Amino acid sequence: MGFRAKENPLAALAALAGLLVVASIALIFFYVPTDADQGFSQRIFYIHVPVALTAYAFFGWGAWKALRHLWKREPGADLESYVAIHQGVIFGSLTLLTGSLWAKISWGHWWLWSESQLVLFLVLFLFYGAYFMLRYSLEPGPARANICAVYALFGVVLIPISFLAIRLANQLIHPVVFTLQGPQMAGSMFLTFCVSLTAMLTLAATLFHVELAGKRIDSRLRELRELLA
Amino acid sequence: MTLAVTAAEKYVAAAYGIVFLVVLVYVLIIALKLGRLESELDELTGQVRERREAETEQREELPVA
């Protein structure tokens, strides 16, 4: 039984995400060489960094949709912004969990408050976590959509600060592999990283569209219920 | 025969396992939500059907001029 990608793009995206995830797992555990410095634990890099970049991407997408809502009054932009931030928070929590595991095996600590990269990411995560408290404390309607959009836009300022923190910090424990001179790793490692990042972004995009479809159906059903009442 | 697993391997397995578990839980939540939406849709379809049947009955009761 097959399906046509044009008729069901979400199923095609899900299939692509599945293929890419399998390919990235195969590359991580059967292709890429073990890092000479960190050993086997360096393999966490191939999941931790793509997950973190996915979280940044979704926070950014949420802010973009919030801007579209405020600027162009794009229909559905508020819902898209909300779902994108929800995805960002899920991937943000995964970043903190995988990062904590990597920190424990590499540095001997679950968390280091002295690391500005870690603390700034936590601030970003908590900021967007509070978005849901704000959203659910307000009555649904245009006012809630506007307030939430403004809040989502404020948070986007934290993204470049959090991303650049390790480059601006004086004390470096958190590794920096992407510099102005390019990626500081072997070609096979960079290829594996690129496949992992693509897999993670595709997986997140699939989850985003599935959640968005569910939310849209939910709101249409509510509308239908009101019409039938 | 015991399989010797190093600390690094345990941490790597935990990191990948957590991501897999969270995605699985997320998919489960979405599946539950879709189930709820489906039952809600069934309920609304039933309401529309009942209303239509009632309307048809009313129409049949009306005398033809």
Interface residues (C-beta under 8 A of the other chain):
Chain A: I25 G39 F40 S41 R43 I44 I47 H48 V51 I90 S93 L94 L97 T98 L101 W102 K104 I105 L203 L207 V210 E211 G214 I217 D218 L221 L224 R225 L228
Chain B: T6 A7 A8 E9 Y11 V12 A14 A15 Y16 I18 V19 V22 V23 Y26 V27 I30 K33 L34 L37 E40 L41 L44 Q47 V48 R51
